[in-house]
Amino acid sequence: MSASREEERRKLADIINHWNANRLDLFEISQPTEDLEFHGVMRFYFQDKAAGNFATKCIRVSSTATTQDVIETLAEKFRPDMRMLSSPRYSLYEVHVSGEERKLDFEEKPLVVQLNWNKDDREGRFVLKNENIFPLKAQSNGPEKQEKEGVIQNFKRTLSKKEKKKKK
């Protein structure tokens, strides 16, 4: 390995070590190989427009995996039943705590994008969106919100019934 390549690998290892020091073990990124490839587990969110909530999946991603590769894997994980019925168009977005949102290009590498959050001291998440579905209004006090609150109350009620059964 050339000296410049070794230096590049060392710098990358330092960035990865800094990332790993501030994350749960589950999301630890592996040390780079001689080819500067590394792997890590990433969490992705998928917004279910009908239910108005998010589902999450964690998958192992390589630094060489493109956004297109990741979208294909996530589409299978999140909606295997729906893939056969329609041909939705998905996009992957990085969303930051500040509310800033950016659509990733298909050739970008999500694990590398995530690792770069570290140097900018940013936190964020990746959201898979179906581009064929128009978003609901962000703030709604209509039937959608009431229905969601009803589901939450029903869930809490079910939990309390289970707790009462355990006490008996």
C-alpha positions in Angstrom: 0.0 0.0 0.0 1.4 3.4 -1.0 2.2 6.0 1.7 -0.5 8.4 0.5 -3.1 5.5 0.5 -2.0 4.5 4.0 -2.3 8.1 5.2 -5.8 8.3 3.7 -6.8 5.1 5.5 -5.4 6.4 8.8 -7.5 9.6 8.4 -10.6 7.6 7.6 -10.0 5.4 10.6 -9.7 8.5 12.8 -13.0 9.8 11.5 -14.6 6.4 12.1 -13.2 6.1 15.6 -14.7 9.5 16.5 -18.0 8.4 15.1 -18.0 5.1 17.0 -17.1 6.9 20.3 -20.4 8.7 20.2 -22.7 5.9 19.0 -24.3 2.8 20.3 -22.4 -0.4 19.6 -25.1 -1.5 17.2 -24.3 1.5 14.9 -20.5 1.1 15.0 -18.7 1.4 11.7 -16.0 -1.1 10.9 -12.4 0.0 10.3 -11.5 0.6 6.6 -9.9 -2.2 4.6 -6.9 -1.6 2.4 -9.4 -0.6 -0.4 -10.8 2.0 2.0 -14.1 0.1 2.2 -16.0 0.0 5.5 -19.4 -1.2 6.8 -22.0 -0.1 9.3 -25.5 -0.6 10.5 -27.8 2.3 9.6 -31.3 3.1 10.7 -33.8 4.1 8.1 -37.4 5.5 8.5 -40.3 5.0 6.2 -43.4 7.2 6.6 -46.7 5.4 6.3 -48.8 8.1 4.8 -52.1 6.2 5.4 -51.4 5.6 9.1 -49.4 8.8 9.6 -46.6 7.1 11.5 -43.0 5.9 10.8 -41.6 2.4 10.6 -37.9 1.8 11.1 -35.5 -0.7 9.8 -31.8 -1.2 10.5 -29.6 -2.7 7.7 -25.9 -3.3 7.3 -24.6 -1.0 4.6 -21.2 -0.9 2.8 -19.4 2.4 2.0 -19.6 1.3 -1.6 -23.4 1.0 -1.6 -25.2 3.7 -3.6 -28.5 5.3 -2.7 -30.1 3.2 -5.4 -28.8 0.0 -3.9 -30.0 1.0 -0.4 -33.5 2.0 -1.7 -33.9 -1.4 -3.4 -33.1 -3.2 -0.2 -35.3 -0.9 1.9 -38.3 -1.3 -0.5 -38.1 -5.1 0.0 -37.8 -4.7 3.8 -40.5 -2.2 4.3 -43.1 -3.1 1.7 -42.5 -6.6 0.3 -46.3 -7.1 -0.3 -46.7 -3.8 -2.1 -43.9 -4.2 -4.5 -45.8 -6.8 -6.5 -48.9 -4.6 -6.8 -47.4 -1.3 -8.0 -44.2 0.2 -9.0 -43.7 3.0 -6.5 -40.9 5.5 -7.0 -38.8 5.9 -3.8 -36.3 8.5 -2.8 -34.0 8.7 0.2 -33.8 11.9 2.2 -31.4 13.0 4.9 -33.3 15.0 7.5 -31.5 17.0 10.2 -32.6 18.2 13.6 -32.8 21.7 12.3 -35.5 20.6 9.9 -33.2 20.8 6.9 -34.1 18.1 4.4 -32.1 17.0 1.3 -32.8 14.3 -1.3 -29.8 12.1 -1.9 -28.8 11.5 -5.5 -29.0 7.9 -6.7 -25.2 7.6 -7.0 -24.4 9.0 -3.5 -23.3 6.6 -0.8 -25.5 6.9 2.3 -22.9 5.5 4.8 -20.4 8.1 3.6 -23.0 10.9 3.8 -23.8 9.8 7.4 -20.1 9.7 8.4 -19.7 13.2 7.1 -22.3 14.4 9.6 -19.6 13.9 12.2 -17.3 16.5 10.8 -20.1 19.1 10.6 -21.2 18.1 14.1 -24.7 17.3 12.8 -27.3 14.8 13.8 -29.8 13.4 11.3 -31.8 10.5 10.0 -32.6 8.9 6.7 -36.2 8.8 5.5 -37.4 6.7 2.6 -40.3 8.4 0.8 -42.7 7.1 -1.8 -42.6 9.9 -4.4 -45.9 8.7 -5.9 -47.8 9.7 -2.7 -48.5 13.3 -1.9 -47.7 14.3 1.7 -50.5 14.9 4.2 -50.7 18.4 5.7 -48.1 18.6 8.4 -50.4 19.9 11.1 -53.9 18.6 11.1 -56.6 18.7 13.7 -59.0 16.8 11.5 -60.1 13.2 11.4 -56.5 11.9 10.7 -55.2 13.4 14.0 -58.3 12.2 15.9 -57.9 8.7 14.5 -54.2 8.5 15.4 -54.9 9.7 18.9 -57.7 7.0 19.1 -55.2 4.3 18.1 -52.8 5.5 20.7 -55.5 5.5 23.4 -56.6 2.0 22.3 -53.0 0.8 22.5 -52.6 2.2 26.0 -55.9 0.6 27.1 -54.8 -2.8 25.8 -51.5 -2.4 27.7 -53.3 -1.6 31.0 -55.6 -4.6 30.5 -52.6 -6.9 30.1 -51.0 -5.4 33.2 -54.1 -6.1 35.2 -54.1 -9.7 34.0 -50.5 -10.1 35.1 -51.4 -8.8 38.6 -54.1 -11.5 39.0 
